[in-house]
Amino acid sequence: MGKRITRILIANRGEIAVRIMRTAGRMGIRTVGIYSRIDSDSLHISMADKAICIGESELSETYLNIPKIIEVALNTSCDAVHPGYGFLAENAAFVQACDEAGLIFIGPNTHAMQVMGNKIEARAWAKKSGVPITEGLTGTKEVLLKAKDRVGFPVLLKAAAGGGGKGMQIVRDEKELEEALEATARQARAYFGDATVYIEKYLDEPRHIEIQILADLHGNVIHLFERECSIQRRYQKIIEESPSATLTPEIRAQMGEAAVRIGKEIGYTSAGTVEFLVDKKLNFYFLEMNTRIQVEHPVTELVTGIDIVEEQIKIAEGEPLRLKQEDIRQQGHAIECRIYAEDPENNFLPSPGFMTLYCEPQGDHIRIDTGVTPGTEIKSAFDPMISKLVVWAETRKKAAHRMNEALAFYGIHGIRTNISYLKKLIIGKPFLTNSISTKFCDEHTEEIVSEIRQEKADVPRHILLIGYLLLSLQHPSAKGFLCRKAGDLWSAVGFWRHLARLTVSCEEEEFPVTLPGSSEDAVEVEIGGTSYRTKICGRQPSSLHFSVDGEPYHILYSEDRNHREYISVGGHIFLMKRFDFLPNELIAASAESLGSDQSHVTAPMPGKVIKINVKPGEEVKKGAILLIIEAMKMENNIIASKDAKISEVNVELNQLVEVHSPLVVFEEEGSEK
């Protein structure tokens, strides 16, 4: 038995910091949070027993600042540090710094982290453990270009020292390889401080299945079964589930045993995840090991009933594992959806900004891990994940149905999200029949986006108009429609109650609406010559349950800083307006198109310029990559909208740019040479 932990510094932010704090609080352990000044509205600050600001915004000065974090931990009398995931979670130098400062690092030792944190060494240990691996090699760009034929195309490029999909690219022929190697090396250096690139044979239509392990300081290692993470975009998981519908009991047992074998071979401690690729014949190959808690760990917790963070803390205190392998059971089915601030209709472009509405679904067997609150700004400096929505049910089909319902009640306005995209995935035939692979999103996003647009267009306009009208009866600017007491529609309609004619717009299309009459609990609404009897069934500040001719509906409402009003139904967001009391200047302007106009190219989001491909006087073709902006940990190509000649380049390398900043100016057609 080691030292009892009484106070933990959480060296992270957002949802994982909040999640760790909840378990620590339940265990009677106090927590210290850290934050950057631009992150001062994050939920983890208010959740911590004590929160310390450690800098302005640069990651190197804040969440990656090892000396500062150690200093804060010591000054606040912490016994231990929990790194969460990302940032310093797999940084061996951070583990060593904790050891030297006398702080318990809640995670593995430096040896295991160094071995498994490098893909090349990890593969060597997996091979030594008798676990199958795919063909691969590493080195500089020059070495890899010479040795490419050893692996054979297609190949997958990765940052040797990193994870999370950063820098990963599929290369299918030789002519693409050199540029792809350069891009991967650049991102590897930026994200992980190591430009080494790793190449491995790419498997077509593989499954991504991982095994959760727990290992104590006494040599005991067990697994908590598997998670399937095959639904991915940009090589990052967006839907995870447990158990996998792909594995047979025999393959499940073999993969679990292989993961435990690797853990024992390297002397691993704490929670870790061994990731595999599985082909169509259920052959599995070691992919990598993540020496930290995973984003998707909640699905394992829901099917096993084990709090993985609690086990990490107990292991760090020196306790032997409290469970044996035969004690672990999978019960029911859990699914996790990652809610991202991104635009699936625009190649998943990050969508930072202020949320005008944040409304979480509620109910039995629904879990939400998040680090945001209503009014939080989603910042471009951090990963775009807003939260994790996790559900449990007795069967996979029931879990998918529960997830679909929960997504429909998840309201986020003011920014773009992937909620509608997730809804289409979770109820789509490929997911329900388990006909998926890691390539599914790449191959089907275009048709999914088309279905989303059609589904939004098919939402009955009279439902939107009625729901918005019922909500606006209590709007403080409604004058004649001002509600005097909650639920009293007679008072709400006021002097208009005998006959009211209004003009309401939905997505800038105008509709005449007539209110022929009302009673204390109902309003009659006439739209396009059809009369509907409506009732309010329940409401909260940002939501409304109502019925139309006896059919129940639910909408969410928000208003932005420019007084534009929005409602959402089933994840689809609509711009609404009543012309009888809102001033004309509040008519929503059409959204400026991302990318470029006819004279110059603008920044679609705040970010940092990391590559410039053009200079003044150079002629470019439509579609050429002019420069690359890094935002929310992703590279975003800025493309020429037409054939043109460059007049000005207004940015420099590493310059921070704001949204819609003019980056590159084209020479006007017909101007003098």
C-alpha positions, 0 to 999 in steps of 0.5 A: 500500500502506497501513499493515500492521495488527498489532493489531485492537480488535474493537468487538463481542461474541458470535459475530461477535467470535469469527469476526473473531478467528479470521481475525485469528489466522490472519493473525498479527494480535493482537486486543483484545476488549471486554466489559461485566461482565454479558457476562463469560462470553462466548466472545469474551473468552477468544478475544481476546489481551487483553480489557478490561471497559469497563462494567457493562451499559448499552449506552450505557456499553459497546458504544456508548461511542465515547470509551471504545472509542477509549481502549481501542484507543489504550491497547492499541496497536491499529492498527485497529478492526473493528466487526462488525455491529450496535452501532457498525458503521454509525455515521459518528461512530464512523468519524470518531472512529477517523480522528481518533485515527489508527485504521484503521476496517475498513469504509467511509468516512463518506460511503458510510456516511452515504449508505447508512445513511439509507434515503432518501438510499440510494434517491436514489443507487440511482435515480441509478445507474439501479437500480429502486426502489419508491415511498416517502416519509419525514418526521414522523408528521404529514407522513406521515399527510397524504402517505399516499395518494402510496404507497397501501396496503399500506405498510411502515414502517421506521426511516429510520436503521436496519436489522435489522427493528427497528420494521418494520411492515406497515400495510394500512389507514388506521386502523392508520397513526397508532399504527404510525407512533408505535411505529416512531418510538419504536423508531427513536429507541431503537435508532438515535437518530433517530426519522425514519420511512420508508414504502415500497410493500409488495410482496406475497409478495416474495423477499429477495435480496442481493448481496455486494460487495467494494470497495478503495481504488483504485476496484475493485468486484466482487460475490460473487454473491447470498444469498437470505434470504426465510425471516424472522420479525419481519422478521429473517432466520432461514434464508439460502442461496447461490446463490438457487434463484429467480434465472435466470442473466440476473437474477443477472448483472443484480443483480450489475451493479446492486450493483457500479454502486451501489458505484462510484457512492458510492465504496464501500470494504470489504465491503458488501451491496446488498439487493433485493426480487424480485417473482413476475416476477423484477423486482427493486427496491433495498431498502437497502445494509448498510455492514458485514459481514452476519450471513449472510456465511458462506454466501457464503464457503462457496460462493466459498471467499473469507474476507470478513473477510480481504478487509476487513482487506487492503482496510483495509491499502490492498491492491488486490483480489486477485480479478477478477470473472471469478475468482469462481465459485459452487460447490455450495450453502450454507445458514445457520440462525440459532439463536435463544433464543426460543419459536416456540410463543409468538410467538417470545418471547425466552427468556433464561436459563442453558443446562443443555446446549450441544452442537454438531453435528459433521461434514464441511462443517458450520460453527458461528459462536457466541459461547457455551460450555456454561453460558453465560447467554443475557442479555436485554440482547442480541440472542437469537441463540445461533449460526449453523449453516452447511452446504455440499453439492454441491446444494441438496437435499443441503444441506437434508438435511445441515442437517436432520441437523445440527439434530437433533444440536444440543442446547440445554437450559434455554431455549427455542430455534427448533431444532425450528421450523427443522427443520420449515422446512428439510425442508418441501415449501415450502422444498424446492420453493422455494415461499416468500416473506418472508411465509411464516413469518407465514402458516404459523407456526401450522400449523408449531407444530401439526406440531412439537407433534404430532411431539413427541407421536409420539416413541415413549415406549419410546425415551425411557424406554430412552435415559434409563434407560441414561444414568441407570445411571451417575448418581451417585445411582443407588446400585444402578445405579451403573456401576463402569467405563464400558461395563460394563452388568453392573456397572451393573445390579449386584444388580438384574441378575436382575430390576429393577422401576422407575417412570420418568416422561416429561413427568410421565406414569409408566411401569412398567419391568422389567429382566428381565436383562442381559449385559456389553454389553446390557440387556433392558428390558420396557415395557408388556408388550413386551420390547426388547433394548438396547445402548449404542453410544457415549456422551459426558458429555451424549449417548448413542448406543444401539440398540433391537432393532438400530435406532440412536438418539441422545439428549442429556441435561442436568440443571438447577439444581433437579435436573430431568433432560431428554433431547432427541431430534431437537430435542424436549426431554422432562422425565424422572424416575426414582422409585427414587433421586431425592428427591420434592422434585425433581419438576418443577413445572408451568411457570408460564404466561406473561402473567397470572393472575386477579389480576395481570399479570406480566413474562414475561421481564426487560426495561425498561418503555417504554410504559404504557397504563393507570392505576388506576381504568381499565377494560380489555377482555380483549386490551388492551395494558396496557404494553410491555416491551423485551427482547432488542431487541424490544418485547413487549406485555403483554396483559390476560387478562380484562375488568377494572378496574385497581387498581394499576400497579406500574411506571414508564417505563424501569423494569427489571423481573424475570421474574414481577414483578407489573406491573399488579394487577386490582381483585378482583371484588365488591370495594367501589367 
